[in-house]
Amino acid sequence: MLALAVLTILAAQQPDSDPKIIALTVAEIRRLLNAFVLALPLPPAHTLHWSIWRRTSQARARRSHYQRRQAN
């Protein structure tokens, strides 16, 4: 429970200033910690690249959703 509280605080402190990428979420922070600490080691550059790609894709989906909702 304490770890979840820490992750929530970390996620809440993220600025959402860049519209091309979403801020880190609790789930993404947890996934990154698992990737860096608990799982078999992959190169950190690979893990960070995948995280940036995933969050960019989510931001693109969010923009598309908002545009579709405004059109109706």
Predicted model as a PDB file, atoms N, CA, C, CB and O in Angstrom, pLDDT in the B-factor column:
MODEL        1                                                                  
ATOM      1  N   MET A   1       0.821  -1.190   0.000  1.00 57.00           N  
ATOM      2  CA  MET A   1       0.000   0.000   0.000  1.00 57.00           C  
ATOM      3  C   MET A   1       0.869   1.259   0.000  1.00 57.00           C  
ATOM      4  CB  MET A   1      -0.936  -0.005   1.205  1.00 57.00           C  
ATOM      5  O   MET A   1       0.551   2.244  -0.667  1.00 57.00           O  
ATOM      6  N   LEU A   2       1.954   1.216   0.746  1.00 69.00           N  
ATOM      7  CA  LEU A   2       2.834   2.380   0.799  1.00 69.00           C  
ATOM      8  C   LEU A   2       3.439   2.655  -0.578  1.00 69.00           C  
ATOM      9  CB  LEU A   2       3.950   2.168   1.842  1.00 69.00           C  
ATOM     10  O   LEU A   2       3.569   3.808  -0.987  1.00 69.00           O  
ATOM     11  N   ALA A   3       3.801   1.597  -1.281  1.00 67.00           N  
ATOM     12  CA  ALA A   3       4.377   1.783  -2.617  1.00 67.00           C  
ATOM     13  C   ALA A   3       3.366   2.431  -3.559  1.00 67.00           C  
ATOM     14  CB  ALA A   3       4.847   0.435  -3.193  1.00 67.00           C  
ATOM     15  O   ALA A   3       3.732   3.293  -4.358  1.00 67.00           O  
ATOM     16  N   LEU A   4       2.120   2.032  -3.475  1.00 67.00           N  
ATOM     17  CA  LEU A   4       1.092   2.632  -4.317  1.00 67.00           C  
ATOM     18  C   LEU A   4       0.917   4.110  -3.989  1.00 67.00           C  
ATOM     19  CB  LEU A   4      -0.238   1.891  -4.149  1.00 67.00           C  
ATOM     20  O   LEU A   4       0.719   4.926  -4.889  1.00 67.00           O  
ATOM     21  N   ALA A   5       0.990   4.460  -2.703  1.00 72.00           N  
ATOM     22  CA  ALA A   5       0.886   5.865  -2.313  1.00 72.00           C  
ATOM     23  C   ALA A   5       2.053   6.675  -2.881  1.00 72.00           C  
ATOM     24  CB  ALA A   5       0.847   5.993  -0.779  1.00 72.00           C  
ATOM     25  O   ALA A   5       1.863   7.796  -3.355  1.00 72.00           O  
ATOM     26  N   VAL A   6       3.245   6.112  -2.832  1.00 72.00           N  
ATOM     27  CA  VAL A   6       4.419   6.802  -3.369  1.00 72.00           C  
ATOM     28  C   VAL A   6       4.279   6.980  -4.883  1.00 72.00           C  
ATOM     29  CB  VAL A   6       5.715   6.019  -3.034  1.00 72.00           C  
ATOM     30  O   VAL A   6       4.588   8.047  -5.413  1.00 72.00           O  
ATOM     31  N   LEU A   7       3.817   5.945  -5.574  1.00 67.00           N  
ATOM     32  CA  LEU A   7       3.628   6.040  -7.016  1.00 67.00           C  
ATOM     33  C   LEU A   7       2.580   7.084  -7.373  1.00 67.00           C  
ATOM     34  CB  LEU A   7       3.231   4.688  -7.585  1.00 67.00           C  
ATOM     35  O   LEU A   7       2.744   7.826  -8.341  1.00 67.00           O  
ATOM     36  N   THR A   8       1.511   7.143  -6.598  1.00 71.00           N  
ATOM     37  CA  THR A   8       0.464   8.132  -6.838  1.00 71.00           C  
ATOM     38  C   THR A   8       1.002   9.546  -6.665  1.00 71.00           C  
ATOM     39  CB  THR A   8      -0.719   7.898  -5.894  1.00 71.00           C  
ATOM     40  O   THR A   8       0.685  10.429  -7.461  1.00 71.00           O  
ATOM     41  N   ILE A   9       1.803   9.769  -5.646  1.00 75.00           N  
ATOM     42  CA  ILE A   9       2.400  11.090  -5.417  1.00 75.00           C  
ATOM     43  C   ILE A   9       3.338  11.452  -6.562  1.00 75.00           C  
ATOM     44  CB  ILE A   9       3.163  11.121  -4.070  1.00 75.00           C  
ATOM     45  O   ILE A   9       3.324  12.585  -7.042  1.00 75.00           O  
ATOM     46  N   LEU A  10       4.156  10.492  -7.004  1.00 70.00           N  
ATOM     47  CA  LEU A  10       5.060  10.759  -8.124  1.00 70.00           C  
ATOM     48  C   LEU A  10       4.289  11.114  -9.388  1.00 70.00           C  
ATOM     49  CB  LEU A  10       5.954   9.549  -8.383  1.00 70.00           C  
ATOM     50  O   LEU A  10       4.672  12.031 -10.114  1.00 70.00           O  
ATOM     51  N   ALA A  11       3.215  10.398  -9.650  1.00 67.00           N  
ATOM     52  CA  ALA A  11       2.420  10.666 -10.850  1.00 67.00           C  
ATOM     53  C   ALA A  11       1.736  12.014 -10.762  1.00 67.00           C  
ATOM     54  CB  ALA A  11       1.383   9.570 -11.061  1.00 67.00           C  
ATOM     55  O   ALA A  11       1.623  12.711 -11.770  1.00 67.00           O  
ATOM     56  N   ALA A  12       1.281  12.396  -9.589  1.00 69.00           N  
ATOM     57  CA  ALA A  12       0.572  13.664  -9.425  1.00 69.00           C  
ATOM     58  C   ALA A  12       1.504  14.863  -9.597  1.00 69.00           C  
ATOM     59  CB  ALA A  12      -0.094  13.718  -8.055  1.00 69.00           C  
ATOM     60  O   ALA A  12       1.044  15.955  -9.933  1.00 69.00           O  
ATOM     61  N   GLN A  13       2.772  14.682  -9.377  1.00 71.00           N  
ATOM     62  CA  GLN A  13       3.719  15.785  -9.470  1.00 71.00           C  
ATOM     63  C   GLN A  13       4.212  16.027 -10.889  1.00 71.00           C  
ATOM     64  CB  GLN A  13       4.889  15.524  -8.574  1.00 71.00           C  
ATOM     65  O   GLN A  13       4.993  16.950 -11.119  1.00 71.00           O  
ATOM     66  N   GLN A  14       3.773  15.223 -11.833  1.00 66.00           N  
ATOM     67  CA  GLN A  14       4.227  15.370 -13.213  1.00 66.00           C  
ATOM     68  C   GLN A  14       3.512  16.529 -13.896  1.00 66.00           C  
ATOM     69  CB  GLN A  14       3.999  14.071 -13.995  1.00 66.00           C  
ATOM     70  O   GLN A  14       2.282  16.589 -13.873  1.00 66.00           O  
ATOM     71  N   PRO A  15       4.255  17.449 -14.503  1.00 68.00           N  
ATOM     72  CA  PRO A  15       3.592  18.496 -15.288  1.00 68.00           C  
ATOM     73  C   PRO A  15       3.070  17.916 -16.590  1.00 68.00           C  
ATOM     74  CB  PRO A  15       4.556  19.668 -15.572  1.00 68.00           C  
ATOM     75  O   PRO A  15       3.697  17.026 -17.164  1.00 68.00           O  
ATOM     76  N   ASP A  16       1.951  18.398 -17.057  1.00 64.00           N  
ATOM     77  CA  ASP A  16       1.362  17.933 -18.319  1.00 64.00           C  
ATOM     78  C   ASP A  16       1.469  19.060 -19.333  1.00 64.00           C  
ATOM     79  CB  ASP A  16      -0.134  17.486 -18.130  1.00 64.00           C  
ATOM     80  O   ASP A  16       0.466  19.526 -19.874  1.00 64.00           O  
ATOM     81  N   SER A  17       2.707  19.495 -19.584  1.00 68.00           N  
ATOM     82  CA  SER A  17       2.919  20.678 -20.412  1.00 68.00           C  
ATOM     83  C   SER A  17       3.089  20.355 -21.893  1.00 68.00           C  
ATOM     84  CB  SER A  17       4.124  21.424 -19.924  1.00 68.00           C  
ATOM     85  O   SER A  17       2.768  21.191 -22.738  1.00 68.00           O  
ATOM     86  N   ASP A  18       3.582  19.175 -22.226  1.00 72.00           N  
ATOM     87  CA  ASP A  18       3.841  18.829 -23.619  1.00 72.00           C  
ATOM     88  C   ASP A  18       2.659  18.054 -24.184  1.00 72.00           C  
ATOM     89  CB  ASP A  18       5.141  18.008 -23.749  1.00 72.00           C  
ATOM     90  O   ASP A  18       2.399  16.939 -23.731  1.00 72.00           O  
ATOM     91  N   PRO A  19       1.930  18.603 -25.159  1.00 75.00           N  
ATOM     92  CA  PRO A  19       0.768  17.898 -25.691  1.00 75.00           C  
ATOM     93  C   PRO A  19       1.130  16.674 -26.540  1.00 75.00           C  
ATOM     94  CB  PRO A  19      -0.057  18.847 -26.512  1.00 75.00           C  
ATOM     95  O   PRO A  19       0.253  15.885 -26.892  1.00 75.00           O  
ATOM     96  N   LYS A  20       2.410  16.511 -26.867  1.00 84.00           N  
ATOM     97  CA  LYS A  20       2.815  15.372 -27.687  1.00 84.00           C  
ATOM     98  C   LYS A  20       3.019  14.101 -26.871  1.00 84.00           C  
ATOM     99  CB  LYS A  20       4.083  15.703 -28.429  1.00 84.00           C  
ATOM    100  O   LYS A  20       3.152  13.018 -27.440  1.00 84.00           O  
ATOM    101  N   ILE A  21       3.046  14.219 -25.546  1.00 82.00           N  
ATOM    102  CA  ILE A  21       3.271  13.059 -24.692  1.00 82.00           C  
ATOM    103  C   ILE A  21       2.512  13.279 -23.387  1.00 82.00           C  
ATOM    104  CB  ILE A  21       4.800  12.830 -24.428  1.00 82.00           C  
ATOM    105  O   ILE A  21       2.485  14.390 -22.859  1.00 82.00           O  
ATOM    106  N   ILE A  22       1.897  12.218 -22.871  1.00 80.00           N  
ATOM    107  CA  ILE A  22       1.163  12.371 -21.618  1.00 80.00           C  
ATOM    108  C   ILE A  22       2.135  12.261 -20.453  1.00 80.00           C  
ATOM    109  CB  ILE A  22       0.037  11.309 -21.497  1.00 80.00           C  
ATOM    110  O   ILE A  22       3.242  11.744 -20.604  1.00 80.00           O  
ATOM    111  N   ALA A  23       1.724  12.742 -19.310  1.00 81.00           N  
ATOM    112  CA  ALA A  23       2.550  12.639 -18.109  1.00 81.00           C  
ATOM    113  C   ALA A  23       2.618  11.180 -17.668  1.00 81.00           C  
ATOM    114  CB  ALA A  23       1.988  13.533 -16.967  1.00 81.00           C  
ATOM    115  O   ALA A  23       1.785  10.363 -18.059  1.00 81.00           O  
ATOM    116  N   LEU A  24       3.599  10.871 -16.867  1.00 80.00           N  
ATOM    117  CA  LEU A  24       3.720   9.520 -16.340  1.00 80.00           C  
ATOM    118  C   LEU A  24       2.517   9.204 -15.452  1.00 80.00           C  
ATOM    119  CB  LEU A  24       5.041   9.355 -15.553  1.00 80.00           C  
ATOM    120  O   LEU A  24       2.134  10.012 -14.606  1.00 80.00           O  
ATOM    121  N   THR A  25       1.937   8.045 -15.646  1.00 83.00           N  
ATOM    122  CA  THR A  25       0.823   7.594 -14.821  1.00 83.00           C  
ATOM    123  C   THR A  25       1.350   6.651 -13.749  1.00 83.00           C  
ATOM    124  CB  THR A  25      -0.266   6.898 -15.684  1.00 83.00           C  
ATOM    125  O   THR A  25       2.504   6.224 -13.799  1.00 83.00           O  
ATOM    126  N   VAL A  26       0.500   6.331 -12.783  1.00 83.00           N  
ATOM    127  CA  VAL A  26       0.896   5.385 -11.739  1.00 83.00           C  
ATOM    128  C   VAL A  26       1.274   4.046 -12.365  1.00 83.00           C  
ATOM    129  CB  VAL A  26      -0.243   5.198 -10.708  1.00 83.00           C  
ATOM    130  O   VAL A  26       2.277   3.438 -11.992  1.00 83.00           O  
ATOM    131  N   ALA A  27       0.464   3.596 -13.315  1.00 86.00           N  
ATOM    132  CA  ALA A  27       0.749   2.311 -13.956  1.00 86.00           C  
ATOM    133  C   ALA A  27       2.074   2.343 -14.713  1.00 86.00           C  
ATOM    134  CB  ALA A  27      -0.385   1.933 -14.909  1.00 86.00           C  
ATOM    135  O   ALA A  27       2.829   1.372 -14.684  1.00 86.00           O  
ATOM    136  N   GLU A  28       2.358   3.453 -15.387  1.00 86.00           N  
ATOM    137  CA  GLU A  28       3.611   3.552 -16.146  1.00 86.00           C  
ATOM    138  C   GLU A  28       4.811   3.631 -15.207  1.00 86.00           C  
ATOM    139  CB  GLU A  28       3.584   4.782 -17.073  1.00 86.00           C  
ATOM    140  O   GLU A  28       5.846   3.028 -15.491  1.00 86.00           O  
ATOM    141  N   ILE A  29       4.699   4.352 -14.104  1.00 82.00           N  
ATOM    142  CA  ILE A  29       5.796   4.411 -13.130  1.00 82.00           C  
ATOM    143  C   ILE A  29       6.051   3.024 -12.558  1.00 82.00           C  
ATOM    144  CB  ILE A  29       5.475   5.415 -11.991  1.00 82.00           C  
ATOM    145  O   ILE A  29       7.200   2.606 -12.420  1.00 82.00           O  
ATOM    146  N   ARG A  30       4.972   2.307 -12.222  1.00 83.00           N  
ATOM    147  CA  ARG A  30       5.107   0.948 -11.690  1.00 83.00           C  
ATOM    148  C   ARG A  30       5.772   0.038 -12.726  1.00 83.00           C  
ATOM    149  CB  ARG A  30       3.723   0.382 -11.282  1.00 83.00           C  
ATOM    150  O   ARG A  30       6.638  -0.766 -12.381  1.00 83.00           O  
ATOM    151  N   ARG A  31       5.365   0.163 -14.002  1.00 83.00           N  
ATOM    152  CA  ARG A  31       5.948  -0.665 -15.047  1.00 83.00           C  
ATOM    153  C   ARG A  31       7.438  -0.367 -15.229  1.00 83.00           C  
ATOM    154  CB  ARG A  31       5.205  -0.451 -16.363  1.00 83.00           C  
ATOM    155  O   ARG A  31       8.247  -1.278 -15.406  1.00 83.00           O  
ATOM    156  N   LEU A  32       7.788   0.926 -15.183  1.00 82.00           N  
ATOM    157  CA  LEU A  32       9.200   1.297 -15.314  1.00 82.00           C  
ATOM    158  C   LEU A  32      10.025   0.769 -14.141  1.00 82.00           C  
ATOM    159  CB  LEU A  32       9.342   2.820 -15.409  1.00 82.00           C  
ATOM    160  O   LEU A  32      11.130   0.261 -14.337  1.00 82.00           O  
ATOM    161  N   LEU A  33       9.488   0.888 -12.916  1.00 82.00           N  
ATOM    162  CA  LEU A  33      10.207   0.351 -11.762  1.00 82.00           C  
ATOM    163  C   LEU A  33      10.394  -1.156 -11.887  1.00 82.00           C  
ATOM    164  CB  LEU A  33       9.461   0.681 -10.466  1.00 82.00           C  
ATOM    165  O   LEU A  33      11.470  -1.677 -11.592  1.00 82.00           O  
ATOM    166  N   ASN A  34       9.354  -1.855 -12.322  1.00 82.00           N  
ATOM    167  CA  ASN A  34       9.479  -3.301 -12.529  1.00 82.00           C  
ATOM    168  C   ASN A  34      10.524  -3.609 -13.593  1.00 82.00           C  
ATOM    169  CB  ASN A  34       8.124  -3.908 -12.931  1.00 82.00           C  
ATOM    170  O   ASN A  34      11.321  -4.535 -13.439  1.00 82.00           O  
ATOM    171  N   ALA A  35      10.520  -2.839 -14.661  1.00 78.00           N  
ATOM    172  CA  ALA A  35      11.464  -3.084 -15.746  1.00 78.00           C  
ATOM    173  C   ALA A  35      12.898  -2.830 -15.306  1.00 78.00           C  
ATOM    174  CB  ALA A  35      11.128  -2.211 -16.946  1.00 78.00           C  
ATOM    175  O   ALA A  35      13.808  -3.564 -15.690  1.00 78.00           O  
ATOM    176  N   PHE A  36      13.100  -1.798 -14.506  1.00 78.00           N  
ATOM    177  CA  PHE A  36      14.461  -1.447 -14.099  1.00 78.00           C  
ATOM    178  C   PHE A  36      14.955  -2.260 -12.909  1.00 78.00           C  
ATOM    179  CB  PHE A  36      14.532   0.017 -13.765  1.00 78.00           C  
ATOM    180  O   PHE A  36      16.153  -2.526 -12.802  1.00 78.00           O  
ATOM    181  N   VAL A  37      14.049  -2.661 -12.008  1.00 80.00           N  
ATOM    182  CA  VAL A  37      14.479  -3.271 -10.755  1.00 80.00           C  
ATOM    183  C   VAL A  37      14.198  -4.771 -10.696  1.00 80.00           C  
ATOM    184  CB  VAL A  37      13.800  -2.588  -9.600  1.00 80.00           C  
ATOM    185  O   VAL A  37      15.071  -5.541 -10.294  1.00 80.00           O  
ATOM    186  N   LEU A  38      13.006  -5.196 -11.086  1.00 77.00           N  
ATOM    187  CA  LEU A  38      12.592  -6.569 -10.812  1.00 77.00           C  
ATOM    188  C   LEU A  38      12.784  -7.540 -11.975  1.00 77.00           C  
ATOM    189  CB  LEU A  38      11.168  -6.573 -10.417  1.00 77.00           C  
ATOM    190  O   LEU A  38      13.072  -8.716 -11.749  1.00 77.00           O  
ATOM    191  N   ALA A  39      12.635  -7.083 -13.182  1.00 70.00           N  
ATOM    192  CA  ALA A  39      12.661  -7.986 -14.339  1.00 70.00           C  
ATOM    193  C   ALA A  39      14.096  -8.258 -14.796  1.00 70.00           C  
ATOM    194  CB  ALA A  39      11.844  -7.391 -15.500  1.00 70.00           C  
ATOM    195  O   ALA A  39      15.052  -7.654 -14.309  1.00 70.00           O  
ATOM    196  N   LEU A  40      14.209  -9.183 -15.742  1.00 75.00           N  
ATOM    197  CA  LEU A  40      15.513  -9.403 -16.359  1.00 75.00           C  
ATOM    198  C   LEU A  40      15.961  -8.099 -17.005  1.00 75.00           C  
ATOM    199  CB  LEU A  40      15.461 -10.562 -17.409  1.00 75.00           C  
ATOM    200  O   LEU A  40      15.172  -7.423 -17.665  1.00 75.00           O  
ATOM    201  N   PRO A  41      17.207  -7.755 -16.817  1.00 75.00           N  
ATOM    202  CA  PRO A  41      17.653  -6.448 -17.290  1.00 75.00           C  
ATOM    203  C   PRO A  41      17.654  -6.327 -18.811  1.00 75.00           C  
ATOM    204  CB  PRO A  41      19.031  -6.165 -16.767  1.00 75.00           C  
ATOM    205  O   PRO A  41      18.280  -7.118 -19.516  1.00 75.00           O  
ATOM    206  N   LEU A  42      16.946  -5.328 -19.291  1.00 79.00           N  
ATOM    207  CA  LEU A  42      17.042  -4.889 -20.672  1.00 79.00           C  
ATOM    208  C   LEU A  42      17.844  -3.598 -20.649  1.00 79.00           C  
ATOM    209  CB  LEU A  42      15.617  -4.691 -21.336  1.00 79.00           C  
ATOM    210  O   LEU A  42      17.967  -2.968 -19.598  1.00 79.00           O  
ATOM    211  N   PRO A  43      18.380  -3.203 -21.764  1.00 88.00           N  
ATOM    212  CA  PRO A  43      19.106  -1.931 -21.760  1.00 88.00           C  
ATOM    213  C   PRO A  43      18.171  -0.790 -21.345  1.00 88.00           C  
ATOM    214  CB  PRO A  43      19.719  -1.648 -23.157  1.00 88.00           C  
ATOM    215  O   PRO A  43      17.052  -0.702 -21.851  1.00 88.00           O  
ATOM    216  N   PRO A  44      18.609   0.084 -20.435  1.00 87.00           N  
ATOM    217  CA  PRO A  44      17.744   1.191 -20.002  1.00 87.00           C  
ATOM    218  C   PRO A  44      17.255   2.044 -21.159  1.00 87.00           C  
ATOM    219  CB  PRO A  44      18.478   2.065 -19.015  1.00 87.00           C  
ATOM    220  O   PRO A  44      16.130   2.540 -21.118  1.00 87.00           O  
ATOM    221  N   ALA A  45      18.066   2.226 -22.182  1.00 93.00           N  
ATOM    222  CA  ALA A  45      17.653   3.034 -23.329  1.00 93.00           C  
ATOM    223  C   ALA A  45      16.444   2.406 -24.026  1.00 93.00           C  
ATOM    224  CB  ALA A  45      18.822   3.193 -24.324  1.00 93.00           C  
ATOM    225  O   ALA A  45      15.550   3.119 -24.481  1.00 93.00           O  
ATOM    226  N   HIS A  46      16.415   1.082 -24.111  1.00 91.00           N  
ATOM    227  CA  HIS A  46      15.286   0.380 -24.725  1.00 91.00           C  
ATOM    228  C   HIS A  46      14.013   0.591 -23.911  1.00 91.00           C  
ATOM    229  CB  HIS A  46      15.591  -1.123 -24.856  1.00 91.00           C  
ATOM    230  O   HIS A  46      12.957   0.884 -24.471  1.00 91.00           O  
ATOM    231  N   THR A  47      14.111   0.442 -22.596  1.00 86.00           N  
ATOM    232  CA  THR A  47      12.954   0.599 -21.724  1.00 86.00           C  
ATOM    233  C   THR A  47      12.417   2.014 -21.786  1.00 86.00           C  
ATOM    234  CB  THR A  47      13.312   0.238 -20.290  1.00 86.00           C  
ATOM    235  O   THR A  47      11.204   2.208 -21.861  1.00 86.00           O  
ATOM    236  N   LEU A  48      13.294   3.009 -21.757  1.00 91.00           N  
ATOM    237  CA  LEU A  48      12.849   4.400 -21.834  1.00 91.00           C  
ATOM    238  C   LEU A  48      12.256   4.717 -23.201  1.00 91.00           C  
ATOM    239  CB  LEU A  48      14.010   5.346 -21.538  1.00 91.00           C  
ATOM    240  O   LEU A  48      11.254   5.428 -23.286  1.00 91.00           O  
ATOM    241  N   HIS A  49      12.856   4.202 -24.269  1.00 95.00           N  
ATOM    242  CA  HIS A  49      12.319   4.432 -25.613  1.00 95.00           C  
ATOM    243  C   HIS A  49      10.909   3.861 -25.727  1.00 95.00           C  
ATOM    244  CB  HIS A  49      13.239   3.802 -26.683  1.00 95.00           C  
ATOM    245  O   HIS A  49      10.021   4.508 -26.282  1.00 95.00           O  
ATOM    246  N   TRP A  50      10.697   2.645 -25.201  1.00 92.00           N  
ATOM    247  CA  TRP A  50       9.388   2.031 -25.261  1.00 92.00           C  
ATOM    248  C   TRP A  50       8.371   2.838 -24.465  1.00 92.00           C  
ATOM    249  CB  TRP A  50       9.450   0.604 -24.747  1.00 92.00           C  
ATOM    250  O   TRP A  50       7.232   3.006 -24.900  1.00 92.00           O  
ATOM    251  N   SER A  51       8.778   3.341 -23.294  1.00 91.00           N  
ATOM    252  CA  SER A  51       7.883   4.153 -22.466  1.00 91.00           C  
ATOM    253  C   SER A  51       7.479   5.435 -23.190  1.00 91.00           C  
ATOM    254  CB  SER A  51       8.553   4.494 -21.126  1.00 91.00           C  
ATOM    255  O   SER A  51       6.307   5.812 -23.173  1.00 91.00           O  
ATOM    256  N   ILE A  52       8.430   6.100 -23.819  1.00 94.00           N  
ATOM    257  CA  ILE A  52       8.130   7.337 -24.546  1.00 94.00           C  
ATOM    258  C   ILE A  52       7.222   7.030 -25.728  1.00 94.00           C  
ATOM    259  CB  ILE A  52       9.432   8.027 -25.028  1.00 94.00           C  
ATOM    260  O   ILE A  52       6.277   7.774 -25.993  1.00 94.00           O  
ATOM    261  N   TRP A  53       7.502   5.929 -26.447  1.00 95.00           N  
ATOM    262  CA  TRP A  53       6.642   5.558 -27.578  1.00 95.00           C  
ATOM    263  C   TRP A  53       5.217   5.294 -27.103  1.00 95.00           C  
ATOM    264  CB  TRP A  53       7.201   4.312 -28.301  1.00 95.00           C  
ATOM    265  O   TRP A  53       4.258   5.735 -27.736  1.00 95.00           O  
ATOM    266  N   ARG A  54       5.080   4.581 -26.000  1.00 93.00           N  
ATOM    267  CA  ARG A  54       3.753   4.224 -25.480  1.00 93.00           C  
ATOM    268  C   ARG A  54       2.974   5.468 -25.058  1.00 93.00           C  
ATOM    269  CB  ARG A  54       3.885   3.258 -24.289  1.00 93.00           C  
ATOM    270  O   ARG A  54       1.797   5.602 -25.391  1.00 93.00           O  
ATOM    271  N   ARG A  55       3.622   6.381 -24.326  1.00 92.00           N  
ATOM    272  CA  ARG A  55       2.942   7.585 -23.857  1.00 92.00           C  
ATOM    273  C   ARG A  55       2.622   8.530 -25.006  1.00 92.00           C  
ATOM    274  CB  ARG A  55       3.792   8.299 -22.820  1.00 92.00           C  
ATOM    275  O   ARG A  55       1.611   9.232 -24.960  1.00 92.00           O  
ATOM    276  N   THR A  56       3.474   8.564 -26.050  1.00 95.00           N  
ATOM    277  CA  THR A  56       3.179   9.370 -27.236  1.00 95.00           C  
ATOM    278  C   THR A  56       1.961   8.811 -27.956  1.00 95.00           C  
ATOM    279  CB  THR A  56       4.395   9.410 -28.189  1.00 95.00           C  
ATOM    280  O   THR A  56       1.100   9.562 -28.415  1.00 95.00           O  
ATOM    281  N   SER A  57       1.895   7.498 -28.051  1.00 95.00           N  
ATOM    282  CA  SER A  57       0.735   6.858 -28.679  1.00 95.00           C  
ATOM    283  C   SER A  57      -0.542   7.144 -27.890  1.00 95.00           C  
ATOM    284  CB  SER A  57       0.955   5.339 -28.795  1.00 95.00           C  
ATOM    285  O   SER A  57      -1.595   7.388 -28.478  1.00 95.00           O  
ATOM    286  N   GLN A  58      -0.449   7.113 -26.570  1.00 93.00           N  
ATOM    287  CA  GLN A  58      -1.624   7.413 -25.737  1.00 93.00           C  
ATOM    288  C   GLN A  58      -2.054   8.863 -25.911  1.00 93.00           C  
ATOM    289  CB  GLN A  58      -1.324   7.128 -24.251  1.00 93.00           C  
ATOM    290  O   GLN A  58      -3.250   9.152 -25.942  1.00 93.00           O  
ATOM    291  N   ALA A  59      -1.106   9.769 -26.025  1.00 94.00           N  
ATOM    292  CA  ALA A  59      -1.445  11.182 -26.228  1.00 94.00           C  
ATOM    293  C   ALA A  59      -2.120  11.382 -27.581  1.00 94.00           C  
ATOM    294  CB  ALA A  59      -0.184  12.063 -26.129  1.00 94.00           C  
ATOM    295  O   ALA A  59      -3.066  12.161 -27.699  1.00 94.00           O  
ATOM    296  N   ARG A  60      -1.630  10.676 -28.601  1.00 95.00           N  
ATOM    297  CA  ARG A  60      -2.240  10.762 -29.930  1.00 95.00           C  
ATOM    298  C   ARG A  60      -3.675  10.235 -29.887  1.00 95.00           C  
ATOM    299  CB  ARG A  60      -1.405   9.970 -30.966  1.00 95.00           C  
ATOM    300  O   ARG A  60      -4.571  10.818 -30.498  1.00 95.00           O  
ATOM    301  N   ALA A  61      -3.890   9.142 -29.172  1.00 95.00           N  
ATOM    302  CA  ALA A  61      -5.239   8.580 -29.037  1.00 95.00           C  
ATOM    303  C   ALA A  61      -6.145   9.536 -28.269  1.00 95.00           C  
ATOM    304  CB  ALA A  61      -5.189   7.211 -28.327  1.00 95.00           C  
ATOM    305  O   ALA A  61      -7.319   9.679 -28.609  1.00 95.00           O  
ATOM    306  N   ARG A  62      -5.613  10.194 -27.234  1.00 93.00           N  
ATOM    307  CA  ARG A  62      -6.391  11.154 -26.456  1.00 93.00           C  
ATOM    308  C   ARG A  62      -6.828  12.331 -27.328  1.00 93.00           C  
ATOM    309  CB  ARG A  62      -5.576  11.657 -25.252  1.00 93.00           C  
ATOM    310  O   ARG A  62      -7.986  12.745 -27.278  1.00 93.00           O  
ATOM    311  N   ARG A  63      -5.894  12.874 -28.133  1.00 93.00           N  
ATOM    312  CA  ARG A  63      -6.235  13.990 -29.021  1.00 93.00           C  
ATOM    313  C   ARG A  63      -7.296  13.577 -30.030  1.00 93.00           C  
ATOM    314  CB  ARG A  63      -4.985  14.498 -29.752  1.00 93.00           C  
ATOM    315  O   ARG A  63      -8.234  14.329 -30.296  1.00 93.00           O  
ATOM    316  N   SER A  64      -7.148  12.386 -30.588  1.00 94.00           N  
ATOM    317  CA  SER A  64      -8.112  11.892 -31.557  1.00 94.00           C  
ATOM    318  C   SER A  64      -9.490  11.732 -30.915  1.00 94.00           C  
ATOM    319  CB  SER A  64      -7.641  10.559 -32.148  1.00 94.00           C  
ATOM    320  O   SER A  64     -10.506  12.078 -31.518  1.00 94.00           O  
ATOM    321  N   HIS A  65      -9.517  11.216 -29.708  1.00 94.00           N  
ATOM    322  CA  HIS A  65     -10.784  11.050 -28.988  1.00 94.00           C  
ATOM    323  C   HIS A  65     -11.448  12.396 -28.748  1.00 94.00           C  
ATOM    324  CB  HIS A  65     -10.556  10.329 -27.650  1.00 94.00           C  
ATOM    325  O   HIS A  65     -12.652  12.544 -28.959  1.00 94.00           O  
ATOM    326  N   TYR A  66     -10.660  13.388 -28.304  1.00 89.00           N  
ATOM    327  CA  TYR A  66     -11.230  14.719 -28.042  1.00 89.00           C  
ATOM    328  C   TYR A  66     -11.752  15.349 -29.330  1.00 89.00           C  
ATOM    329  CB  TYR A  66     -10.178  15.643 -27.393  1.00 89.00           C  
ATOM    330  O   TYR A  66     -12.821  15.959 -29.331  1.00 89.00           O  
ATOM    331  N   GLN A  67     -11.002  15.205 -30.433  1.00 88.00           N  
ATOM    332  CA  GLN A  67     -11.442  15.762 -31.699  1.00 88.00           C  
ATOM    333  C   GLN A  67     -12.734  15.101 -32.176  1.00 88.00           C  
ATOM    334  CB  GLN A  67     -10.350  15.605 -32.749  1.00 88.00           C  
ATOM    335  O   GLN A  67     -13.632  15.773 -32.685  1.00 88.00           O  
ATOM    336  N   ARG A  68     -12.822  13.804 -32.012  1.00 88.00           N  
ATOM    337  CA  ARG A  68     -14.028  13.084 -32.425  1.00 88.00           C  
ATOM    338  C   ARG A  68     -15.224  13.501 -31.572  1.00 88.00           C  
ATOM    339  CB  ARG A  68     -13.807  11.561 -32.325  1.00 88.00           C  
ATOM    340  O   ARG A  68     -16.338  13.624 -32.081  1.00 88.00           O  
ATOM    341  N   ARG A  69     -14.996  13.718 -30.271  1.00 86.00           N  
ATOM    342  CA  ARG A  69     -16.082  14.137 -29.381  1.00 86.00           C  
ATOM    343  C   ARG A  69     -16.538  15.564 -29.695  1.00 86.00           C  
ATOM    344  CB  ARG A  69     -15.635  14.039 -27.914  1.00 86.00           C  
ATOM    345  O   ARG A  69     -17.727  15.863 -29.577  1.00 86.00           O  
ATOM    346  N   GLN A  70     -15.625  16.447 -30.091  1.00 86.00           N  
ATOM    347  CA  GLN A  70     -15.988  17.823 -30.422  1.00 86.00           C  
ATOM    348  C   GLN A  70     -16.758  17.886 -31.725  1.00 86.00           C  
ATOM    349  CB  GLN A  70     -14.746  18.697 -30.509  1.00 86.00           C  
ATOM    350  O   GLN A  70     -17.567  18.794 -31.914  1.00 86.00           O  
ATOM    351  N   ALA A  71     -16.528  16.946 -32.627  1.00 79.00           N  
ATOM    352  CA  ALA A  71     -17.196  16.966 -33.929  1.00 79.00           C  
ATOM    353  C   ALA A  71     -18.679  16.636 -33.807  1.00 79.00           C  
ATOM    354  CB  ALA A  71     -16.525  15.984 -34.881  1.00 79.00           C  
ATOM    355  O   ALA A  71     -19.476  17.033 -34.657  1.00 79.00           O  
ATOM    356  N   ASN A  72     -19.053  15.906 -32.746  1.00 68.00           N  
ATOM    357  CA  ASN A  72     -20.462  15.511 -32.584  1.00 68.00           C  
ATOM    358  C   ASN A  72     -21.263  16.530 -31.856  1.00 68.00           C  
ATOM    359  CB  ASN A  72     -20.566  14.213 -31.865  1.00 68.00           C  
ATOM    360  O   ASN A  72     -22.460  16.339 -31.645  1.00 68.00           O  
TER     361      ASN A  72                                                      
ENDMDL                                                                          
END                                                                             
